[in-house]
Amino acid sequence: MTTLLHIDSSAAGPESVSRSVADLFRAQWHGDVVYRDLGAEPVPPITSAHVIARRTDPSELSVELKHATALQDRLIAEFLGADAYLFTVPMYNYSVPASFKAWIDQIVVLGRTLPYPETSALTAGRRAVVVSARGGGYGSGAPNHDKDFVLPWLRLILGETLGLDVRFITPELTLAPTVPAMESLIPLYEDSLAAAQDRARQEAQVLSAELAA
């Protein structure tokens, strides 16, 4: 049975568009799921203890350093144990949620998820789907097209660094139904959401079939 690791960093709870689209992916997924809700239970940012522990022989770790690495070890085990990934990463203030950055800092570790001196990550080639809703429009030709710092960073850290084969689903204009000044954009929002929903279902079906083959 294949395992999907779903990392959800939306803080909006049941009102989250990113979560609702990711739920459609999950509904079509055939396999086990490991779910971590960073919006409800964020992981702590790394501290000096984490950095020191990474550079210390495991046999020489103090009680404090062992405590610092315990969660990191669980997170890395979850990450390496998955066959595929679903990341719910909405745009917050033009970038990723702080909770997702904290998770990345916990699991991207030289010698663990990034072998050294080898150049290929242990997860190279594994498929990942990112659902990233945004309140405005950031596509090609939109006034804010050059202000999206979510997708470029995710391509770098998930794709180039961790070697994942990343697919993006980006429902846009999610503020249109609640912001009066954006009311005229509601039809575009609805089209974007419908396309994202269809894409989520399709990606899950295709990926489940590929991994089952």
Summary of the structure (lengths in Angstrom):
residues: 213
radius of gyration: 18.3
end to end distance: 11.2
largest distance: 62.7
contacts: 657
relative contact order: 0.17
helix: 46%
strand: 15%
